[in-house]
């Protein structure tokens, strides 16, 4: 019984993990092997030093604590991806038999099976770790070499323990998260439903969007450090903020097509529908809005916010046009960003506010009742 369950678990999770992540693993493997074995050095290097420089990255791994820290972080991310895959498979209906077959074995046997599964998933990491340890021992770096190996083994054991706890946990069907529990009795305006969706199901996309927004803001300030109070620069930064939220804008259209397709049947005027969804972005852009008001004057911040919302309205309206897909949408907002840049450079940034709103309204009015739901 234990052997058959063990084989089934390995086939489901190990084989499935490698099939799903084959592209990533092949890319990383080829990149590391190419760097370690075929890298060419710059300048003249003595023959007895070529091997050292070809293995420079591996030697740095076992001799430089900073490189070792990056490797440990990369290993932890790999462990997270393996756990995420295991959890996603355990949640599938076709894997429910594991909860009454595999879990009938003792906890000791289950833990051993999960250790085998995690060790099998970690084979690429463990192989390179053993390779690095051999190089480290040859060059006399004993402490870090042993430390990396111990950490990898603890990572495998820890991942196996987490899988053991998850596989023996009772299934909780449709348990609402904290946001749903808190807001259960709130009156939710129809134009704010997408905001609840973001904080309920798309938290990762929201966080990544905010990180990208922060990176773009910082990059522009670094490039133009001598023009921090220039209004043209602030308009350019606002354009970058809106571009960073392009994914959320696209996902809102998918959400509206999937869950709010009945909206045209409600007694809402087109103007209300056109402007109503700005409530979503008033909440989603709240960190950037607070940053503007605390760093710049009220009048300047108001102008920047009006420009941001006019651009968002234009981007949203583009999604209504003739089944536009994500590739065409990204191409469109990139072209508009370049157009914004030209207007801003020539001091016509404020002119974009009415132009964006008018263009957005024309596109919206023409395509609002079209059955364009992105092909879903």
Secondary structure as UniProt FT lines:
FT   HELIX           2..9
FT   HELIX           10..15
FT   HELIX           16..20
FT   HELIX           22..38
FT   HELIX           47..49
FT   HELIX           50..54
FT   HELIX           56..63
FT   HELIX           65..90
FT   HELIX           93..99
FT   TURN            100..101
FT   HELIX           102..104
FT   HELIX           107..121
FT   HELIX           123..138
FT   TURN            139..140
FT   HELIX           142..167
FT   TURN            173..174
FT   HELIX           178..182
FT   TURN            184..185
FT   HELIX           190..192
FT   HELIX           193..201
FT   HELIX           203..223
FT   HELIX           225..227
FT   TURN            228..229
FT   HELIX           231..244
FT   HELIX           246..259
FT   TURN            261..262
FT   HELIX           263..265
FT   HELIX           270..276
FT   HELIX           278..284
FT   HELIX           286..295
FT   HELIX           298..318
FT   TURN            319..320
FT   TURN            322..323
FT   HELIX           326..345
FT   TURN            346..347
FT   TURN            349..350
FT   HELIX           351..367
FT   TURN            368..369
FT   TURN            374..375
//
